[in-house]
Amino acid sequence: MQDILAARQADGSSAAEEAPSLVNAIVRERWVVLACVVVAALLGVGLSTVQSSKYTAESKIFISAQGDFQPLVDQPQNDVARYIANQTVLLTTNEVLQTAIDDTPLPGVTTRELYKEIAVTSSEDASVITVEATASSAALAKTTVDGVVAAYQKVRTAQVAAQVKQVDDTTGTSVLQRNAVEAAAAVYGNGVNNVQLADVPESASSPQPLRNALILALIGLIAGTGYALYTQSFSRRKVGPNEASAIFGAPVLSEVPDRGRIGADDAIAAAYSEPGDAYRMAAVGLDYIRGTAPGVFLITAPHDGAGSSLTALNLAAAAADHGRRVFLLNIEDTVRPQSEADHGVLRVPLHDLAQGRIDLGHAVERKAASRAQFGIIRLQVLQPVQGHPVPDVQAILDQLPDDTDLVLIDAPPLPASSASFVLAGQVDAAVVVLDEATTPADLEELQRRCRLAGIPVAGLLVNHIRRPNTTNSRRRQRAAMSAEPNRMYDTSPRGLPIINSGQDSGGFPALGGDDRGYGAPQGGGNYGGGRPEDADLPWNDVTRSGGSSGGRGGGRRR
């Protein structure tokens, strides 16, 4: 079986190779991206409706001069670009703006406010300066821009006249020179060839709903794309069944639908329910994988909360209903904090059970499926580790009946527990349990652990889980853990685990020896206990009495 699984997984891809491109990320999160675009566009339209209308009027000044008026310079420097730039700045100076306010009916407007309402641009090639003014009405916009242009012409005319007067007042200037300067000034004028006055705007320049919608839609597209890349990144993207199957090179045994809130009484799904049928499908898949040989499978998950323990329990029940002889080894280590579901569960120290200080028959809990029963052995790996978990588990496996068909080991997730990683060497293959919160990073770590331990992945099972309120769950867990004293284990002379809780031990029944018949009163050791009707159960041949056992023999993988 291992050779077949190893060959099948040889071509399995790495989780890192499955990281999506930009296009794939957008496609996978297309509805979120589309929602961002639509919402942003609607927001742009909505913002446009609440904005007040603005009108923009435009006027053009065609410059005729090649430079400043320089009457006393024989060869003026005709730097047109610099001259146009200077005139563009002059249009926004306080001198021009104040002149426009004084000469134009612009009541209550300051030079600072007028400066914010106008925009001046220039074109060096065409020697054209464009002046735009924005106002709350079309008429006011035209009046403002025409007033600024007229004020500029007035200021330039005054500047040229001042230069002529300066020449006239200069001592030693001949009449001929003064006449030449006045003639040049008349030709120069104010340096403006023509002015194209503004037209009254026919429509508002802002707001523009279509433009705003397109701009915000583009911003929404960028935001949606960023979200898609974030959620579909290696450490955040959720892995689907098909991708997980490709990563491990293993089939998806089944997908279990959401079962809602599950209590202790309904942990095993009803036989003819949809979840029950999904578990039976997975159990049949394991039969096909293992063939006729007995199989030991590790039920693991890439992270806590994926439902691996519940899956192991239901797989055992489904296999038992199919007539298989099933044992479920439920293993927990003391390093990990106790979960809410595991609180109050009695566990047997693994090393004590393997060394014979606890009778194996008394450690088995009988669990009823719909048409059969299977055995559960709840084990605890004490930290620091007593002995070594691998030979301890090997000793327990060797004592199981010869007719055992299937052994499922339910341990904490491999990436989260060193004890589980050590025990992984005792199994034939692993069954990986995924949920909708599993990411490629989770699978990469689990895949690395499985390869390091040398165990193939037989199949995958996908749980669809309704996520609880984690904050309230953690509060209930802390409250429950603080309400009851810590459980400690010891062994009695007859080999039974005793619960010490700081009270009289007589107040608690010994595990496997209570009134449910989970064990013989004096450590005789039959799995079925003292009930005559249990004499034909498959685990009745196993006993630790006198050092004998049914014996699977031959050992496991290592």
C-alpha positions, 0 to 999 in steps of 0.5 A: 500500500505504501509503494502505491501511495508513494508512487502516486504522490511522486508527481504531487506539486508543492503548495508554493507552486500553486500561488496564483498570478494577478489574473488568477487572484482577480478571477478567484475574487471577481465578485469582490473586485466587481463589488468594489468597482460598482460601489466606488462608481455609485459613490462617485455619482452620489458625491456628484449630486451633493456638490454645488455646481461650478462654471468655468469661463476661458479667455486667451491672450495672444502675445505680440511682444518678443520680450520686455519693453527696453527703449534704451537697449540697442539689441534687446534679448528676445527670450520669448519663452522666458518672457511668456513665463514672466507674463503668466506669473504677472497675471496671478500677482496681487497687482493684477488681481487687485486691479481686477477687483477694483475695476470689475464688479466682484463684490466681497472678493479678496485677492487670495480668493480670486487667486484660487478661482483662476488658472493661468497656463501658457503655450510657448510655441503659440505665444498664447496665455490661457486664463480660466476662472471658476465661479458659482454662476456662468455670468460671474465666471465670464465677468471674472476672467474678462476682468483679470485679462483687462486688468493685466492689459492695464497693468502692462500699459502702465508699466510701459508708460512708466518706462517712457516717463523714466526716459523723459525725466532722465537728464541729458536725453535729447529730444530726438531720443525721447521721440524715438522712445515714445514711438517705440512705446506706441508700437509696443503698446502693452505687448498684447496682440489680441484678446479672445474674450470668454463666452458664457459657459453653457453647462457646469464644469463640475461636478461631472458625475460620469468622470467622478464615477470613472475615477472612483471606479478605477480606485475601486478596481485598484482596491479590489485587486489589492484585496484579491492579491492579499486574500489569495496570497500564499499565507492567506488564500483559502485552498479548495479541494481540487488544489489540495488534491493536486498538492498532495497527489491524493484523492478527495475521499469526501466532503462533509457538509456543515453540521452546525453546532455538534454536541457530545450526544450527536458527535457521530452523524446519523447513518442515513443523514447527508454527513453520515453518507459522506463519512461512509464514502470516505471509509469505503475509500480507505478500504480501496486504498488499504486493500486486504491488508490491515491499515493504520492511518493517522487522521491529522490536519494542518491546523487546529479547528479543522475537525480532525477528531470528529472526522476520526470518530465518524470514520471509525463509526462508518467503518464499523457499520461496514463490518470492519474491526476498528480501533480508534487511538485518540492521543493528546499531549499535555503541552498543548492547551486543553480544548473545549471539546476535550475538557473532562475526557479521561485519558490513560497515560500512554507509557503506563499503558504500554508498560502494563501498569494499566490493563489494556482491556480497561482502557478501551471505551466501547462506542456504538455506531448505527449497527455495530461498535468500535473501540476507543483508547484515549491516550495521553503523552505526558511531557516531559515524555516518559519512555518513547512514544514510538515503541509505546504505540507499537506495544499497544498496536501489537496487542490488538486482536488479529482480526483488527481491520483498521486502526485510526490514530487521532492525534493533534495536528502534525505542525502543532504537536511534537508528539504527533510528529513522533507518532507519525512514523508508526502509521501506514499513511495519513488522512488529511482533514481540511476546512475552509480556513486552510491556506497554502502555507498550512498545507506546505508545512503539513506536506513538509512534515509528512515527507520528513516522517516518510508517510504518504497521504492516502486521501483528503477529507474536506469539512465545511464548518460554520465558524463559531464566535472564537472570542466567546469560545475562548472565554468559555474554555478558560472559565471551564478550565478554571472551574475544575481542578487539574486531573492527575493520573496514577496507577493502583496495585491492580493496574487501573488509572485513578483520578486524583482531584484533591478529594477522596478517590472513592468519589470517582470511578476507576476508568474502565471499571464503572457501571457501564462495563468498560472493564473487569472489576479486578483487572481481568482485562476483557475489553467487553467488561462483565456483560455476557452479551458482549462476549462476541465483540471483536476486542474480547480476546485481548487481555494484559493478564499474565502478560498474554495478548491476542497479539497482532504481531509482526510490528508496524512500519518501524 
